[in-house]
Amino acid sequence: MSRMLAERLGMRDLSRNARLYVLAEVPMAIGAGGFATVYNLYILALGYAPAFLGALLTVTLAGAGAAALPAGALVDRCGPRAVLLGASVATAAGVAVQLVAPLAVPLLTGSVVAGAGVGAFYVAAAPFLAENSPAGRRTSLFTLDVVTVLAGRAAGSAAGGVAVVLLGAGGFLAAERYRLTLVGAAAITATAIIPLLLTRGHPLPDGSSRHVPPGDGAGRRAPARKGGSLPLEAMALGEPHDGRESGPAPGRLGQWRLAVGDRLVLRLAAVAAVMGLGTGLFLPYVNVFFIQGLGATAALFGWLSAGALGLRLVGTLLAPWVAGRYGAVRAAAGAQLASIPLLLLLGFAPDLVLAGTAMLLCWAVMNVVGPIQAGFTMDALRPEVRGAANSLVWLATYGATGLSTLAGGALISVVGYRLPYLLASALFAASALLLWRWFVVHDPTSARPLAVAYS
């Protein structure tokens, strides 16, 4: 399946490591889809209050944020493959604790551990894909990865909802049928470790497992810029570069100094933080909103979530074309702005039909942003500082999302569901405008449609 998708996306030269990673994403995504549908309902069915659910979601994100910086350092020191494997084990352990001992302290502890595992995994994922993809094709590989994740999550969401109904017909009480569904999802997710173990490291002279792909095949090097990043002009205009610079690689401390002192990295982190603030206000509570606020069943929400993920897949497939047609940064900012009316319609819809329609369309538009932004972020950064820079971006994302998740739960308890959607829309608009202001300058007198603003 991954090879067929790779052919469609122009990734005929997909490396063995990249294929195995995409293969590992299939069971991980199926399990994640089941968890996304059922986990919140499981916690509430255990008798815990929505405030405790908000605390669990917040500490999960806190664990992910706390793991971001050390995970980035480990990526630079040991290579992304080792971090991917360690993070997978940590995630499995955290989930197991929550399912075996559903008491307050084990739930909180397991949430932190699982969150740290997920956070470390995705800090390492982007550098791993970047190192195992040819120059100029990273947006396509990131798109292939997101397509695989969305297809798997759609299947997992539908299967999770159906499993709850079947277990209910078998006489299981609500909490037990949710728990058994989560156990099945966790078992499926655990099989992802097999293809990850089959990936190979490529040692460099310094003994690390890092591997930098050989560029565009013509031996060309991209120009370097002080501060650890490369200009985005080439990427925005579709010009290939290999992401390397001719100067010597910095030391470990130098990598972090370059990342922290790089204006580009800090601006990418700021954009991610603002987007995370908006996301945390509503996204963790979407299933509760539909089931408790609008009266949907778990099975219906599972199918609705699967349909939304299917449309997100369509939007993801369009991402490379949109980026090529309009420029990567302009496409990402435009998609964020286009999602805002649909998000408002979702939050203020008076009935299930209208809310469901808004969710389907909103998820399709919003997911154009992910692969484009991931692709241009990795292309913009030199390989030797990708781990540090990517961990800073993920730290900003998880930290902001964790804070807003806590705030979102409190707002829902006090004023209901509508205000969080309104505030999230405003934050999404601010994120898109920052992306546009900091990275895109439109010059109608120039033949080049986009240039990057560092001022």
C-alpha positions in Angstrom: 0.0 0.0 0.0 2.8 2.4 0.9 4.5 1.7 -2.4 1.3 2.4 -4.4 0.8 5.7 -2.5 4.5 6.6 -3.0 4.1 6.1 -6.7 1.1 8.4 -6.8 2.9 11.0 -4.8 6.0 10.9 -6.9 8.1 9.0 -4.3 9.4 6.1 -6.4 12.7 6.4 -4.7 11.2 5.9 -1.2 14.0 4.5 1.0 13.6 1.2 2.9 13.6 3.0 6.2 10.9 5.4 5.0 8.8 2.5 3.8 9.1 0.7 7.1 8.3 3.8 9.1 5.1 4.4 7.0 4.2 0.7 7.6 4.6 1.2 11.3 2.3 4.1 11.2 -0.6 1.9 10.1 -1.2 0.0 13.3 -0.3 3.1 15.3 -2.9 5.1 13.5 -5.6 2.4 13.9 -5.0 2.3 17.6 -4.9 6.1 17.9 -8.3 6.3 16.1 -9.8 3.9 18.6 -8.4 5.8 21.5 -9.6 9.1 20.2 -13.1 7.8 19.9 -13.4 6.0 23.3 -10.8 7.3 25.8 -12.7 10.4 27.1 -15.9 8.3 27.4 -14.0 5.6 29.3 -12.7 8.2 31.9 -16.2 9.6 32.3 -17.8 6.2 32.6 -15.4 5.4 35.4 -17.2 8.1 37.4 -14.6 10.8 37.1 -15.7 14.4 36.6 -15.0 16.4 33.4 -12.5 18.4 35.4 -10.5 15.3 36.1 -10.6 14.4 32.4 -9.2 17.8 31.6 -6.4 17.2 34.1 -5.6 13.9 32.5 -5.4 15.5 29.0 -3.3 18.3 30.4 -0.7 16.1 32.1 -0.5 14.0 28.9 0.4 17.1 27.0 2.7 18.2 29.8 4.5 14.9 29.6 4.9 15.4 25.8 6.2 18.9 26.3 8.6 17.8 29.0 10.0 15.1 26.7 10.5 17.4 23.8 13.8 19.0 24.8 15.6 15.8 26.0 14.2 13.9 23.0 15.7 16.5 20.7 19.1 16.1 22.4 18.9 12.4 22.1 18.0 12.7 18.4 21.2 14.7 17.8 23.2 12.4 20.0 21.9 8.9 19.2 19.9 9.4 16.0 16.1 9.5 15.5 15.8 5.7 15.1 16.8 5.0 18.7 14.4 7.7 20.0 11.5 6.3 18.0 12.1 2.8 19.5 12.4 4.1 23.1 9.4 6.3 22.7 7.3 3.5 21.5 8.1 1.4 24.6 7.3 4.3 26.9 4.0 5.0 25.2 3.0 1.3 25.5 3.9 1.3 29.2 1.9 4.4 30.0 -1.2 3.1 28.2 -0.9 -0.3 30.0 -0.9 1.4 33.4 -4.1 3.3 32.6 -5.9 0.2 31.5 -4.7 -2.1 34.3 -5.1 0.2 37.2 -7.9 2.8 36.5 -7.4 4.7 39.8 -6.6 8.4 40.0 -2.9 8.2 40.6 -2.1 5.5 38.1 -4.2 7.2 35.5 -2.3 10.5 36.0 1.1 8.7 36.0 0.3 6.6 33.0 -0.9 9.7 31.2 2.4 11.5 31.8 4.5 8.5 30.7 2.3 7.9 27.6 2.4 11.6 26.7 6.2 11.7 27.1 6.5 8.7 24.7 4.2 10.3 22.1 6.0 13.6 22.4 9.5 12.0 22.0 8.2 9.9 19.1 7.1 12.9 17.0 10.1 15.0 17.9 12.2 12.2 16.3 9.8 11.4 13.4 10.4 14.5 11.3 14.2 14.3 11.4 13.9 10.5 10.7 11.8 11.1 7.6 14.0 14.0 6.5 17.1 11.9 6.7 15.5 9.1 4.7 14.0 11.1 1.8 15.6 12.7 -1.2 16.0 16.5 -1.4 13.1 18.4 -2.9 10.7 15.5 -2.1 10.1 15.9 1.6 6.7 17.5 1.3 5.6 14.4 -0.7 6.9 12.0 1.9 5.4 14.0 4.8 2.1 13.9 2.8 2.4 10.1 2.3 2.9 9.7 6.0 -0.1 11.9 6.9 -2.3 10.0 4.4 -1.3 6.7 6.0 -2.1 8.1 9.5 -5.4 9.5 8.4 -6.5 6.3 6.7 -5.6 4.3 9.7 -7.2 6.6 12.2 -10.4 6.6 10.1 -10.5 2.8 10.3 -9.7 2.9 14.0 -12.4 5.4 14.7 -15.1 3.4 12.9 -13.9 0.2 14.5 -13.8 1.7 17.9 -17.4 2.9 17.7 -18.6 -0.5 16.3 -16.7 -2.4 19.0 -18.4 -0.4 21.8 -21.9 -1.2 20.3 -21.1 -4.9 19.9 -19.7 -5.2 23.5 -22.8 -3.4 24.7 -25.0 -6.0 23.0 -22.9 -8.6 24.7 -24.0 -7.3 28.1 -20.9 -5.4 29.1 -21.4 -2.3 31.2 -20.3 1.1 29.8 -16.9 1.3 31.5 -16.0 -2.3 30.7 -16.8 -2.1 27.0 -14.8 1.1 26.7 -11.9 -0.5 28.5 -12.0 -3.6 26.3 -12.1 -1.5 23.2 -9.0 0.4 24.4 -7.2 -2.9 25.2 -7.8 -4.0 21.6 -6.6 -0.7 20.2 -3.5 -0.9 22.4 -2.7 -4.4 21.2 -3.0 -3.3 17.6 -0.7 -0.3 18.3 1.9 -2.5 19.9 2.6 -4.3 16.6 4.1 -1.1 15.2 7.4 -2.0 17.0 8.1 -4.7 14.5 8.7 -2.6 11.4 10.5 0.0 13.5 12.9 -2.7 14.7 13.6 -3.6 11.1 14.8 -0.1 10.2 18.6 0.4 9.9 20.9 3.1 11.2 23.5 4.7 9.0 26.6 5.5 11.2 28.5 8.7 10.5 32.3 9.0 11.4 31.3 10.4 14.8 29.6 7.2 15.7 26.0 8.4 15.7 23.2 6.7 13.8 22.4 9.8 11.8 22.2 9.6 8.0 21.9 12.6 5.7 20.4 11.8 2.3 22.7 12.5 -0.7 20.9 15.6 -2.0 19.3 16.1 -5.4 21.5 13.8 -7.3 23.5 16.6 -8.9 25.9 17.2 -6.1 24.5 20.7 -5.5 24.7 22.3 -2.1 22.3 24.9 -0.8 23.6 28.3 0.5 24.0 28.5 4.2 22.7 31.2 6.6 23.9 32.1 10.0 21.8 30.8 12.9 21.3 27.2 11.8 18.7 27.5 9.1 18.5 27.8 5.4 16.5 30.3 3.4 12.9 29.4 2.6 12.9 31.1 -0.8 14.1 27.9 -2.6 11.4 25.8 -1.0 8.6 28.4 -1.5 9.5 28.6 -5.2 9.9 24.8 -5.6 13.7 24.8 -6.0 15.4 21.8 -4.6 18.2 21.8 -2.1 19.9 19.1 0.0 19.5 20.8 3.4 23.3 20.8 4.1 25.8 23.5 4.5 29.5 23.5 3.7 30.8 24.6 7.1 31.8 22.2 10.0 29.0 20.8 12.1 28.5 22.5 15.5 29.0 20.6 18.8 26.1 19.5 20.9 25.9 22.7 22.9 26.4 24.7 19.7 23.4 23.0 18.1 21.1 24.2 20.9 22.6 27.7 20.8 22.1 27.8 17.1 18.5 26.7 17.5 17.6 28.9 20.4 19.3 31.9 18.8 17.8 31.4 15.4 15.1 33.8 14.5 13.5 31.4 12.1 13.3 28.6 14.7 11.8 31.0 17.3 9.2 32.2 14.9 8.2 28.7 13.9 7.9 27.9 17.6 5.7 31.0 18.2 3.4 30.1 15.3 3.1 26.5 16.6 2.3 27.8 20.1 -0.5 30.1 19.0 -1.9 27.3 16.9 -1.6 25.0 19.9 -3.5 27.4 22.1 -6.4 27.3 19.7 -6.4 23.6 19.3 -6.4 22.7 23.0 -9.5 24.8 23.6 -11.8 22.5 21.6 -10.2 19.5 19.9 -9.7 17.2 23.0 -13.4 17.6 23.8 -15.0 17.1 20.4 -16.3 13.6 21.1 -17.7 14.8 24.5 -19.3 17.7 22.7 -21.0 15.5 20.1 -22.1 12.7 22.6 -23.1 14.7 25.6 -23.8 18.1 24.0 -25.6 17.0 20.8 -26.8 13.5 21.8 -24.8 11.4 19.3 -24.0 7.8 20.2 -20.5 6.5 20.4 -21.0 4.4 17.2 -22.3 7.4 15.3 -19.4 9.6 16.5 -17.0 6.9 15.4 -18.4 6.8 11.9 -18.6 10.6 11.8 -14.9 10.8 12.9 -14.0 8.2 10.3 -15.7 10.3 7.6 -14.0 13.5 8.8 -10.6 11.7 8.7 -11.4 10.5 5.2 -12.0 14.0 4.0 -8.9 15.1 5.9 -7.1 12.5 3.8 -8.4 14.2 0.6 -7.1 17.5 1.9 -3.8 16.0 2.6 -3.5 14.5 -0.9 -4.1 18.0 -2.2 -1.3 19.5 -0.1 1.6 19.0 -2.5 -0.4 20.4 -5.4 -1.5 23.4 -3.3 2.0 24.0 -2.1 3.4 23.8 -5.6 0.7 26.1 -7.0 0.7 28.8 -4.4 3.9 28.3 -2.4 4.3 26.4 0.8 3.9 29.2 3.3 1.1 30.9 1.5 -0.8 27.6 1.2 -0.4 26.8 4.9 -1.6 30.3 6.0 -4.5 30.3 3.5 -5.7 26.9 4.6 -5.7 28.0 8.3 -7.8 31.0 7.5 -10.2 29.0 5.3 -10.9 26.6 8.2 -12.1 29.4 10.6 -15.7 29.8 9.3 -16.2 26.0 9.4 -14.9 25.9 12.9 -17.3 28.6 14.0 -20.1 26.7 12.3 -19.1 23.6 14.2 -19.2 25.3 17.6 -22.4 27.2 17.1 -24.4 24.6 15.1 -27.9 24.1 16.6 -28.2 20.4 15.7 -26.2 17.3 15.1 -26.6 17.3 11.3 -25.2 20.8 10.8 -22.4 20.2 13.4 -21.4 16.9 11.7 -21.3 18.6 8.3 -19.1 21.4 9.6 -16.8 18.9 11.2 -16.4 16.9 8.0 -15.5 20.1 6.0 -13.4 21.7 8.7 -11.2 18.6 9.1 -10.6 18.4 5.4 -9.4 22.0 5.1 -7.4 22.1 8.3 -5.3 19.1 7.3 -3.9 20.7 4.2 -1.6 22.7 6.7 0.2 19.8 8.4 2.3 18.2 5.7 3.1 21.5 4.1 4.3 23.1 7.3 6.2 20.0 8.4 7.9 19.8 5.0 9.0 23.4 4.8 10.2 23.4 8.4 12.5 20.4 7.9 13.7 21.7 4.5 14.6 25.1 6.1 16.7 23.6 8.9 20.2 22.2 8.6 20.4 18.4 9.4 22.7 18.9 12.4 20.3 21.2 14.2 17.0 19.6 13.2 16.6 17.6 16.4 17.1 20.6 18.7 15.0 22.9 16.5 12.2 20.4 16.1 12.1 19.7 19.8 11.7 23.4 20.5 8.8 23.6 18.1 7.1 20.6 19.7 7.8 21.9 23.2 5.9 25.1 22.2 3.1 23.1 20.6 2.6 20.7 23.6 3.1 23.4 26.2 0.5 25.7 24.6 -1.9 23.0 23.9 -1.7 21.7 27.5 -2.5 25.1 29.0 -5.4 25.7 26.7 -6.7 22.1 27.2 -7.0 22.9 30.9 -8.6 26.3 30.2 -11.0 24.6 27.6 -12.3 22.2 30.2 -12.9 24.9 32.7 -14.7 27.1 30.1 -16.9 24.2 29.0 -17.9 23.5 32.6 -18.8 27.2 33.3 -20.1 28.6 30.0 -20.6 25.6 27.7 -19.0 24.7 24.4 -19.4 27.9 22.2 -16.9 30.2 23.7 -13.9 27.8 23.3 -14.7 27.6 19.6 -14.9 31.3 19.3 -11.6 31.8 21.0 -9.9 29.0 19.0 -11.0 30.7 15.8 -9.4 34.0 16.8 -6.2 32.1 17.7 -6.1 30.3 14.4 -6.5 33.6 12.6 -3.6 35.0 14.6 -1.4 32.0 13.8 -2.1 32.3 10.1 -1.4 36.0 10.1 1.9 35.5 12.0 2.9 32.8 9.5 2.1 35.2 6.6 3.8 38.3 8.2 7.0 36.5 9.3 7.6 34.3 6.3 5.8 35.6 3.2 6.2 38.9 1.4 4.2 39.3 -1.8 6.0 41.5 -4.4 3.7 42.2 -7.4 6.7 43.7 -9.3 8.8 40.5 -9.0 8.6 37.5 -11.2 9.0 35.4 -8.0 5.6 35.0 -6.3 7.1 34.6 -2.8 10.0 35.7 -0.8 10.8 35.2 2.9 10.9 38.0 5.4 13.5 37.8 8.0 13.1 41.3 9.1 
